[in-house]
Amino acid sequence: MLRGLGVFRLACDSRWRRERLLILCHHGVSQEDEHLWRPALYIEPKRLGQRLEILKQGEYNVLPLEPALQRLYAGELPPRSVVLTFDDGTYDFYAQAYPRLKHYGFPVTVYQTTYYSDRQMPVFNLICSYMLWKRRGTVLDKGNELGLKPPMDLGSEASRRAIVRSLLEISERENLSGLQKNEVAGRLASLLDLDYGSFQSKRILHLMSPEEIAELAKNGVDFQLHTHRHRTPTDEALFRKEIQDNRQRLREITGKLPTHFCYPSGIYDARFFPWLAEEKITSATTCDPGLATARTNPLRLPRFVDTTGRTEVEFESWLTGVGEFAARTRASVGG
């Protein structure tokens, strides 16, 4: 209704919107059916293409991250300013997202975690979850050899999550390496009568390789920090080591020194801020919905997380700023 009444257009061209930066966040872009498995994280390639077309047709100023933040805090943003970011750096970014971004000529920042980049195998907890989802609705009557306790009903998300949690606990207790955990995932696939080799050959739930990261970096993709192992320990030394390891590996691959950070899974705490400052981090993005202003703490930048579950009108409402206003109004009424 608001779009039909012209409110979107008025908001988009307002001084209020010009003083705000929308940072868009994407995670995975489906290679097959990942958007059905994790609709809150994945977006279909076709829908991503539609989003990029909206940016083009709406004449939005899609800016690189660092210049956009500099102009935000200097009060010099152009109208309709937007930044595109992708979290994790999965292979599907290379295969699905980058060709579409290149077609439109849009700059993009990838917050790249690096541990699995050097180990070309699926991310353990994710591939286990995905495979269990593939067999949803069945009962797993075996699994003792993996330390599981059958029978296990795979019909509910809660049950499947509990199985993944058990596998992670067993792996941690037995201090399994990444390669050993990959062997466990392969054995789980056999129990589920799934072809693990197919997932590996298609690189489902893999991260980009160092070679792919280097290639995209040479082509202008901005790679920034997301921790080495996609985690934020509450111990300062461990937290800072995650950033140091991540930064060192990205610098080795891209030849550039990353200074921007994204909190894995959007999890952050105020105690992290001085640790980030010690590591010379100039900005950090969250998954909190909102538009950034010159008053926003640069270590707590909001983003709009776009997924398959977001409608076109909802996406467009956030581009114009109406979405944030509506969300705050609902929160105020609800309170």
C-alpha positions in Angstrom: 0.0 0.0 0.0 2.8 2.4 0.9 4.6 1.7 -2.3 1.4 2.3 -4.3 0.9 5.6 -2.5 4.3 6.8 -3.5 5.8 6.7 0.0 8.7 4.5 -1.1 9.7 7.1 -3.7 9.4 10.0 -1.2 11.4 8.2 1.4 14.1 7.1 -1.0 14.7 10.7 -2.2 14.5 12.3 1.3 17.3 14.0 3.2 16.6 11.4 6.0 17.5 8.5 3.6 20.5 10.4 2.2 22.0 10.5 5.7 21.8 6.8 6.0 23.7 3.8 4.6 22.0 0.5 4.0 24.4 -2.4 4.3 22.9 -5.5 2.7 23.9 -8.9 4.0 23.7 -12.2 2.1 25.1 -15.6 3.1 24.7 -18.5 0.7 23.3 -18.6 -2.8 21.8 -22.0 -3.6 23.6 -24.4 -5.9 20.7 -26.9 -5.5 18.1 -26.9 -2.7 20.0 -25.2 0.1 17.4 -22.4 0.3 14.8 -25.1 1.2 17.1 -26.5 3.9 18.1 -23.1 5.4 15.7 -20.4 4.1 17.0 -17.9 6.7 20.5 -18.1 5.2 20.2 -19.0 1.5 18.8 -17.2 -1.4 18.0 -18.6 -4.8 20.2 -17.4 -7.7 17.2 -16.2 -9.7 16.0 -14.1 -6.7 19.5 -12.7 -6.2 19.5 -11.6 -9.8 16.1 -9.9 -9.3 17.5 -8.0 -6.3 20.4 -6.7 -8.3 18.1 -5.6 -11.0 16.0 -3.7 -8.5 19.2 -1.9 -7.4 20.0 -1.0 -11.0 16.5 0.1 -12.0 16.1 2.1 -8.7 19.4 3.9 -9.5 20.9 3.1 -6.1 24.4 4.1 -5.5 26.1 0.7 -4.7 29.4 1.7 -3.0 32.5 -0.2 -1.9 32.4 -0.7 1.9 35.4 1.4 3.0 34.6 4.5 0.9 30.9 4.2 1.9 31.8 4.3 5.6 34.2 7.2 5.1 31.5 9.2 3.4 28.9 8.2 6.0 30.9 9.5 8.9 31.9 12.6 6.9 28.3 13.4 6.1 29.0 13.1 2.3 26.9 10.1 1.2 25.3 10.3 -2.2 21.5 9.6 -2.5 20.3 6.0 -2.1 23.6 4.6 -0.8 23.9 0.8 -0.5 26.7 -1.6 0.3 26.7 -5.3 -0.7 28.2 -7.8 1.7 28.4 -11.6 1.7 29.3 -13.6 4.8 31.5 -16.7 5.0 32.9 -16.9 1.5 31.4 -20.2 0.4 32.0 -21.7 -3.0 28.5 -20.7 -4.1 29.6 -17.1 -4.0 32.2 -17.9 -6.6 29.9 -20.0 -8.7 26.5 -18.2 -8.3 26.9 -14.7 -6.9 30.0 -13.3 -8.4 29.0 -13.8 -12.1 25.8 -11.9 -11.4 27.5 -9.1 -9.5 30.1 -8.8 -12.3 27.3 -8.5 -14.8 26.0 -5.4 -13.0 29.4 -4.1 -12.2 28.5 -3.8 -8.5 31.3 -3.7 -5.9 31.1 -6.2 -3.1 32.7 -7.2 0.2 33.1 -10.8 1.2 33.7 -11.5 4.9 35.9 -14.6 4.5 36.5 -17.2 7.1 39.7 -19.1 6.2 40.1 -22.5 8.1 38.1 -24.5 5.6 39.5 -22.5 2.6 42.7 -24.4 3.0 40.9 -27.7 3.6 38.7 -28.4 0.6 36.0 -30.4 2.3 32.4 -29.4 3.4 32.0 -27.5 6.6 31.4 -30.3 9.1 28.4 -29.1 11.1 26.7 -27.7 8.1 27.1 -30.8 5.9 25.9 -33.0 8.7 22.8 -30.9 9.1 22.2 -30.7 5.4 22.4 -34.5 5.0 20.1 -35.2 7.9 17.6 -32.7 6.4 17.9 -34.7 3.1 16.5 -37.7 5.0 13.9 -35.8 7.0 10.8 -37.8 7.8 12.7 -41.0 8.3 14.0 -42.8 11.4 17.7 -43.6 11.6 18.0 -47.0 13.3 21.8 -47.1 13.2 24.6 -44.9 14.2 26.3 -46.6 17.2 29.6 -46.7 15.5 29.5 -42.9 15.3 28.6 -42.6 19.0 25.0 -41.9 18.3 22.0 -43.5 20.1 19.5 -44.9 17.6 16.7 -44.9 16.9 16.7 -41.2 15.9 13.7 -39.5 14.3 14.8 -37.1 11.6 11.4 -35.6 11.1 11.9 -32.5 13.2 14.4 -29.7 13.1 15.0 -30.0 16.8 15.8 -33.7 16.5 18.2 -33.2 13.6 19.9 -30.3 15.5 20.4 -32.5 18.5 22.1 -35.1 16.4 24.5 -32.5 14.9 25.2 -31.2 18.4 26.0 -34.8 19.5 28.4 -35.2 16.6 30.1 -31.9 17.4 30.5 -32.9 21.1 32.0 -36.3 20.2 34.4 -34.6 17.8 35.5 -32.1 20.4 35.8 -34.7 23.1 37.9 -36.9 20.8 39.9 -33.9 19.5 39.2 -34.8 15.9 41.0 -32.9 13.2 39.2 -31.4 10.2 40.1 -34.4 8.1 38.9 -36.9 10.7 35.6 -35.0 11.0 35.2 -35.2 7.3 35.6 -38.9 7.6 32.8 -38.9 10.2 30.6 -36.9 7.8 31.3 -39.5 5.1 30.3 -42.3 7.4 27.1 -40.5 8.3 26.3 -40.1 4.6 26.7 -43.9 4.2 24.3 -44.5 7.1 21.8 -42.2 5.4 22.4 -43.8 2.0 23.7 -40.6 0.5 26.5 -40.1 -2.0 29.1 -38.1 -0.1 31.3 -37.9 -3.1 28.6 -36.1 -5.0 28.5 -33.3 -2.3 32.2 -33.1 -2.5 32.5 -32.9 -6.3 29.8 -30.3 -6.4 31.5 -28.5 -3.5 28.2 -28.1 -1.6 28.9 -26.2 1.6 32.6 -25.7 0.8 34.4 -22.4 1.2 36.2 -20.8 -1.7 39.8 -22.1 -2.2 42.8 -19.8 -1.8 43.1 -19.8 -5.6 39.5 -18.6 -6.1 39.9 -16.0 -3.4 43.0 -14.7 -5.1 41.3 -14.6 -8.5 38.4 -12.6 -7.3 40.6 -10.3 -5.3 42.5 -9.5 -8.5 39.1 -8.8 -10.1 38.1 -6.2 -7.4 36.3 -8.2 -4.8 37.0 -6.8 -1.3 37.9 -9.6 1.2 37.6 -8.8 4.9 37.7 -10.5 8.2 35.3 -13.1 9.6 37.6 -15.0 12.0 39.7 -18.0 11.0 37.3 -20.7 12.3 34.0 -18.8 12.3 33.8 -18.3 16.0 34.1 -15.5 18.6 35.6 -16.9 21.8 34.9 -14.8 25.0 38.6 -15.2 26.0 40.5 -12.1 24.7 43.6 -14.0 23.6 41.6 -16.6 21.7 39.3 -14.0 20.2 42.3 -11.9 19.0 44.0 -15.0 17.7 41.0 -15.8 15.5 41.4 -12.3 13.9 45.2 -12.6 13.6 45.1 -16.0 11.9 42.3 -14.8 9.6 44.1 -11.6 8.7 47.4 -13.3 8.1 45.9 -15.9 5.8 43.9 -13.3 3.8 46.9 -11.1 3.5 48.9 -14.1 2.2 46.2 -14.8 -0.4 45.2 -11.4 -1.5 48.2 -9.3 -0.8 46.0 -6.8 1.1 45.7 -6.0 4.8 42.0 -6.4 5.9 40.8 -4.0 8.6 37.0 -4.5 8.5 35.3 -7.3 10.4 32.0 -9.1 10.6 30.8 -10.9 13.7 30.2 -14.7 12.9 26.5 -15.5 13.1 26.0 -11.9 14.2 27.0 -12.7 17.8 28.7 -9.8 19.5 29.4 -8.4 22.9 30.5 -5.0 24.2 33.6 -6.6 25.6 34.7 -7.3 22.0 35.0 -3.6 21.1 38.3 -2.8 22.9 39.8 -6.1 21.6 38.8 -5.1 18.0 40.4 -1.7 18.6 43.6 -3.3 19.7 43.6 -5.3 16.4 43.2 -2.0 14.5 39.7 -3.0 13.2 38.0 0.1 11.7 34.5 -1.3 11.4 32.4 -4.4 12.4 29.1 -5.4 11.0 26.3 -7.2 12.8 23.1 -8.9 11.7 21.0 -6.4 13.6 18.4 -4.8 11.2 18.8 -1.2 10.5 20.4 1.6 8.5 23.7 3.2 9.7 24.0 6.9 10.4 27.0 9.1 11.3 26.1 8.4 15.0 26.3 4.6 14.7 29.1 2.9 16.5 31.4 1.7 13.7 32.0 -1.5 15.6 28.2 -2.2 15.7 27.0 -1.5 12.2 23.5 -2.8 11.4 22.6 -4.7 8.1 19.6 -5.9 6.4 19.9 -9.7 6.0 18.3 -10.7 2.7 17.2 -14.3 2.2 14.7 -16.4 0.1 12.1 -15.7 2.7 12.2 -11.9 2.1 9.6 -10.6 -0.4 10.4 -8.2 -3.1 8.4 -5.4 -1.5 10.1 -6.0 1.8 13.5 -5.8 0.2 12.5 -2.6 -1.6 11.1 -1.1 1.6 14.5 -1.5 3.2 16.3 0.1 0.3 14.1 3.1 0.6 14.2 3.2 4.4 10.5 2.6 4.9 11.3 -0.9 6.1 13.4 0.4 9.0 10.8 3.0 10.0 8.1 0.4 9.9 10.1 -2.1 12.0 10.8 0.5 14.6 7.2 1.5 14.7 6.1 -2.1 15.3 8.7 -2.5 18.0 7.5 0.7 19.7 3.9 -0.4 19.6 4.8 -3.9 20.8 6.7 -2.4 23.7 
